Amino acid sequence: ERCFVTRVSGLEISAIAPRSARGGAAQWRTVFESQPCLPIGPSRGLAFAGKEGGGNLEVIDTHRVLLTIGDHQFDGWYKSPDLVSARDAHNGKTVLIDTRSGRWSIFTTGHRNSQGLVKDRHGRIWSTEHGPQGGDDLNLLQIGKDFGYPRHTLGTDYGSVIWPPGTTARDDDGSVDPVFAWVPSIGISDLVSVDDSAFPRWRDDLLIASLRGRSVWRVRVKDNRALYAEPIEIGERVRDIAA
């Protein structure tokens, strides 16, 4: 009732033992919980938590998962303080979590609201991210890298043609540019990497869903860069996609 977090919980069950031999209901345990606990604020006259929440999980190996955590608008511009830049906060970052020990580490920083997350067959980790007004991104994540937000975005403040917090050029501070960006934005959402014998010509392409764009975008990737993006019209807002 006072504040909210992003939580990852784990549940161990047996795939072999019959239900009658499992010793009752399995117990959930908390594997990870983001900090700080953020205040619940009003939205359209109601108490609301979780705006720009991120919250996508991707399995990295047998006991590690990667989690995206959005800025929840605590970027120093829309709300204070700037938790994206704060080293002791999880907001605006991707976090690598060991599901056995509960240990975690910051994987990447400088994100606004990462919606999609996928590890392809080559081990590359891709994410899709909402910019503010414009500037939806496709990012190739690399451990320890800073992707620049809130200092940089290819979008602008809502109702404006500039991004007021942006004062430093990306190539001056070492932050990473996106592999591809949609300007104006498409309301980017989830993504998958194609690895299916039914679509040999699309192998290793990324399929990226969109809300505002009401399409799925096929992005051809070569040498870690996007060669082109082909919109495939769906006619409906696409929130999730699976392969």
Backbone hydrogen bonds in HBPLUS format (Angstrom, degrees):
<---DONOR---> <-ACCEPTOR-->    atom                        ^
c    i                          cat <-CA-CA->   ^        H-A-AA   ^      H-
h    n   atom  resd res      DA  || num        DHA   H-A  angle D-A-AA Bond
n    s   type  num  typ     dist DA aas  dist angle  dist       angle   num
A0004-PHE N   A0038-LEU O   2.82 MM  34  5.25 142.6  1.96 136.1 147.5     1
A0038-LEU N   A0004-PHE O   2.91 MM  34  5.25 151.4  1.99 156.3 147.5     2
A0034-SER N   A0006-THR O   2.91 MM  28  5.25 161.6  1.95 147.2 153.4     3
A0008-VAL N   A0032-PHE O   2.90 MM  24  5.05 164.9  1.92 140.3 144.1     4
A0031-VAL N   A0008-VAL O   2.79 MM  23  5.51 154.6  1.86 147.5 155.2     5
A0032-PHE N   A0008-VAL O   3.13 MM  24  5.05 156.6  2.19 141.7 142.2     6
A0010-GLY N   A0029-ARG O   2.79 MM  19  5.33 160.6  1.82 156.1 162.5     7
A0029-ARG N   A0010-GLY O   2.96 MM  19  5.33 151.4  2.04 147.9 156.5     8
A0021-ALA N   A0018-PRO O   2.88 MM   3  5.48 153.0  1.95 118.4 126.8     9
A0022-ARG N   A0019-ARG O   3.28 MM   3  5.41 170.1  2.29 113.3 113.9    10
A0090-HIS N   A0035-GLN O   2.97 MM  55  5.91 159.0  2.02 172.0 178.6    11
A0041-GLY N   A0048-PHE O   3.26 MM   7  5.60 140.2  2.43 165.7 154.4    12
A0048-PHE N   A0041-GLY O   2.80 MM   7  5.60 153.5  1.87 153.4 160.7    13
A0043-SER N   A0046-LEU O   2.69 MM   3  5.28 147.2  1.80 148.9 160.3    14
A0046-LEU N   A0043-SER O   3.09 MM   3  5.28 163.5  2.12 109.2 114.4    15
A0072-HIS N   A0052-GLU O   3.18 MM  20  4.73 158.5  2.23 139.1 134.2    16
A0070-GLY N   A0053-GLY O   2.95 MM  17  4.31 167.7  1.97 107.3 103.7    17
A0055-GLY N   A0068-THR O   2.69 MM  13  5.06 146.2  1.80 122.5 133.0    18
A0068-THR N   A0056-ASN O   3.01 MM  12  5.34 151.1  2.10 145.4 154.4    19
A0058-GLU N   A0066-LEU O   2.95 MM   8  5.22 143.7  2.09 144.1 153.3    20
A0066-LEU N   A0058-GLU O   2.82 MM   8  5.22 161.4  1.86 149.6 155.6    21
A0060-ILE N   A0064-ARG O   2.90 MM   4  5.49 164.6  1.92 144.2 147.7    22
A0061-ASP N   A0064-ARG O   3.40 MM   3  5.40 160.9  2.44 136.4 137.4    23
A0099-THR N   A0063-HIS O   2.80 MM  36  5.36 153.1  1.87 144.0 151.8    24
A0065-VAL N   A0097-ILE O   2.98 MM  32  5.39 155.7  2.04 149.2 156.3    25
A0097-ILE N   A0065-VAL O   2.84 MM  32  5.39 174.6  1.85 167.6 169.5    26
A0067-LEU N   A0095-VAL O   2.91 MM  28  5.21 157.4  1.96 144.9 152.5    27
A0095-VAL N   A0067-LEU O   2.83 MM  28  5.21 157.7  1.88 149.6 156.2    28
A0069-ILE N   A0093-LYS O   2.97 MM  24  5.61 156.0  2.03 169.0 176.4    29
A0092-GLY N   A0069-ILE O   2.96 MM  23  5.67 127.6  2.24 120.8 135.2    30
A0093-LYS N   A0069-ILE O   3.22 MM  24  5.61 130.4  2.48 142.8 154.7    31
A0071-ASP N   A0112-ARG O   2.85 MM  41  5.34 155.9  1.90 167.0 159.6    32
A0074-PHE N   A0071-ASP O   2.82 MM   3  5.47 164.5  1.84 128.9 130.0    33
A0083-LEU N   A0074-PHE O   2.98 MM   9  5.67 146.5  2.09 129.8 138.0    34
A0076-GLY N   A0079-LYS O   2.81 MM   3  5.35 141.5  1.96 176.8 164.0    35
A0089-ALA N   A0086-ALA O   3.46 MM   3  5.58 163.6  2.49 108.4 108.7    36
A0111-HIS N   A0092-GLY O   2.95 MM  19  4.51 164.7  1.97 132.6 130.5    37
A0094-THR N   A0108-THR O   3.03 MM  14  5.23 160.9  2.06 137.0 140.0    38
A0107-PHE N   A0094-THR O   2.82 MM  13  5.39 160.4  1.85 145.7 149.4    39
A0108-THR N   A0094-THR O   3.43 MM  14  5.23 155.6  2.49 123.9 129.1    40
A0096-LEU N   A0105-SER O   2.87 MM   9  5.34 161.3  1.90 169.2 168.7    41
A0105-SER N   A0096-LEU O   2.95 MM   9  5.34 143.8  2.09 143.8 154.7    42
A0098-ASP N   A0103-ARG O   2.84 MM   5  5.37 173.3  1.84 171.9 172.7    43
A0102-GLY N   A0098-ASP O   2.79 MM   4  5.25 146.0  1.90 145.2 154.8    44
A0144-GLY N   A0107-PHE O   2.69 MM  37  5.70 158.9  1.73 162.9 170.5    45
A0109-THR N   A0145-LYS O   3.07 MM  36  6.50 161.0  2.11 153.0 158.2    46
A0147-PHE N   A0109-THR O   2.87 MM  38  6.15 168.2  1.88 135.8 138.2    47
A0149-TYR N   A0110-GLY O   3.07 MM  39  4.45 148.5  2.17 120.7 112.1    48
A0130-HIS N   A0113-ASN O   3.02 MM  17  5.33 166.2  2.04 142.4 139.4    49
A0115-GLN N   A0128-THR O   2.71 MM  13  5.59 137.7  1.88 142.8 156.9    50
A0116-GLY N   A0128-THR O   3.37 MM  12  4.78 149.6  2.47 116.9 125.3    51
A0128-THR N   A0116-GLY O   3.09 MM  12  4.78 150.4  2.18 115.1 120.6    52
A0118-VAL N   A0126-TRP O   3.00 MM   8  5.43 153.5  2.07 151.9 156.1    53
A0126-TRP N   A0118-VAL O   2.86 MM   8  5.43 160.7  1.90 165.7 166.8    54
A0120-ASP N   A0124-ARG O   2.88 MM   4  5.50 158.1  1.93 158.5 162.9    55
A0123-GLY N   A0120-ASP O   2.94 MM   3  5.39 164.7  1.96 118.1 122.2    56
A0141-LEU N   A0125-ILE O   2.79 MM  16  5.44 147.7  1.89 160.3 168.7    57
A0127-SER N   A0139-ASN O   2.89 MM  12  5.17 154.8  1.95 145.8 150.8    58
A0139-ASN N   A0127-SER O   2.78 MM  12  5.17 173.6  1.78 160.8 163.1    59
A0129-GLU N   A0137-ASP O   2.97 MM   8  5.05 156.7  2.02 139.1 143.2    60
A0137-ASP N   A0129-GLU O   2.87 MM   8  5.05 159.3  1.91 147.7 153.0    61
A0133-GLN N   A0156-THR O   3.03 MM  23  5.07 154.7  2.10 160.5 157.7    62
A0156-THR N   A0133-GLN O   2.95 MM  23  5.07 150.4  2.03 123.3 130.8    63
A0136-ASP N   A0182-TRP O   3.32 MM  46  5.16 145.4  2.44 147.5 140.1    64
A0182-TRP N   A0136-ASP O   2.82 MM  46  5.16 154.6  1.89 146.4 155.0    65
A0138-LEU N   A0180-PHE O   2.87 MM  42  5.18 146.9  1.98 159.1 154.2    66
A0179-VAL N   A0138-LEU O   2.78 MM  41  5.62 142.8  1.92 157.1 169.5    67
A0145-LYS N   A0142-GLN O   3.12 MM   3  5.80 157.4  2.17 146.8 146.5    68
A0176-VAL N   A0146-ASP O   2.81 MM  30  6.13 154.9  1.87 150.1 158.6    69
A0151-ARG N   A0148-GLY O   2.84 MM   3  5.65 119.5  2.21 141.1 146.7    70
A0152-HIS N   A0148-GLY O   3.02 MM   4  5.21 147.7  2.13 117.1 124.2    71
A0157-ASP N   A0162-ILE O   2.87 MM   5  6.18 170.7  1.88 147.5 145.1    72
A0160-SER N   A0157-ASP O   2.97 MM   3  5.27 147.5  2.08 141.0 136.3    73
A0166-GLY N   A0163-TRP O   2.94 MM   3  5.66 154.0  2.01 126.8 134.7    74
A0172-ASP N   A0169-ALA O   3.03 MM   3  5.40 158.3  2.08 111.5 118.3    75
A0173-ASP N   A0170-ARG O   3.23 MM   3  5.71 146.7  2.35 111.4 119.1    76
A0213-GLY N   A0186-ILE O   2.85 MM  27  4.54 149.9  1.94 137.7 127.6    77
A0211-LEU N   A0187-GLY O   2.70 MM  24  4.77 155.0  1.76 129.2 138.1    78
A0189-SER N   A0209-ALA O   2.90 MM  20  5.28 151.7  1.98 145.8 138.2    79
A0209-ALA N   A0190-ASP O   2.86 MM  19  5.42 167.4  1.87 160.5 164.8    80
A0192-VAL N   A0207-LEU O   3.00 MM  15  5.39 146.2  2.11 142.3 153.0    81
A0207-LEU N   A0192-VAL O   2.94 MM  15  5.39 162.2  1.97 152.4 158.4    82
A0194-VAL N   A0205-ASP O   2.91 MM  11  5.53 171.6  1.92 168.4 170.9    83
A0204-ASP N   A0194-VAL O   2.76 MM  10  5.17 171.5  1.77 158.6 155.6    84
A0199-PHE N   A0196-ASP O   3.06 MM   3  5.74 161.3  2.09 118.8 124.0    85
A0202-TRP N   A0199-PHE O   2.99 MM   3  5.41 149.5  2.08 112.1 121.6    86
A0203-ARG N   A0200-PRO O   3.41 MM   3  5.30 167.7  2.42 101.8 104.6    87
A0205-ASP N   A0202-TRP O   2.87 MM   3  5.34 159.5  1.91 137.4 139.7    88
A0206-LEU N   A0219-VAL O   2.99 MM  13  5.07 166.0  2.01 146.2 149.3    89
A0219-VAL N   A0206-LEU O   2.79 MM  13  5.07 169.0  1.80 155.2 158.9    90
A0208-ILE N   A0217-TRP O   2.82 MM   9  4.98 162.8  1.85 142.7 148.5    91
A0217-TRP N   A0208-ILE O   2.74 MM   9  4.98 167.5  1.76 148.5 148.9    92
A0210-SER N   A0215-SER O   3.13 MM   5  5.68 122.0  2.48 164.2 178.7    93
A0238-VAL N   A0210-SER O   2.95 MM  28  5.39 165.4  1.97 141.4 139.5    94
A0214-ARG N   A0211-LEU O   3.15 MM   3  5.27 145.5  2.28 102.1 111.9    95
A0234-ILE N   A0214-ARG O   3.03 MM  20  5.74 162.7  2.06 141.1 143.1    96
A0235-GLY N   A0214-ARG O   2.97 MM  21  5.10 158.0  2.02 153.0 147.5    97
A0216-VAL N   A0232-ILE O   2.95 MM  16  5.11 162.4  1.98 141.9 145.4    98
A0232-ILE N   A0216-VAL O   2.71 MM  16  5.11 148.1  1.81 141.3 152.6    99
A0218-ARG N   A0230-GLU O   2.79 MM  12  5.02 163.1  1.82 148.4 147.7   100
A0230-GLU N   A0218-ARG O   2.84 MM  12  5.02 169.9  1.85 142.5 144.7   101
A0220-ARG N   A0228-TYR O   3.10 MM   8  5.68 151.2  2.19 151.2 160.0   102
A0227-LEU N   A0220-ARG O   2.79 MM   7  5.56 161.2  1.82 160.1 166.2   103
A0222-LYS N   A0225-ARG O   2.87 MM   3  5.46 163.5  1.90 160.2 164.2   104
A0225-ARG N   A0222-LYS O   3.00 MM   3  5.46 148.3  2.10 112.5 121.7   105
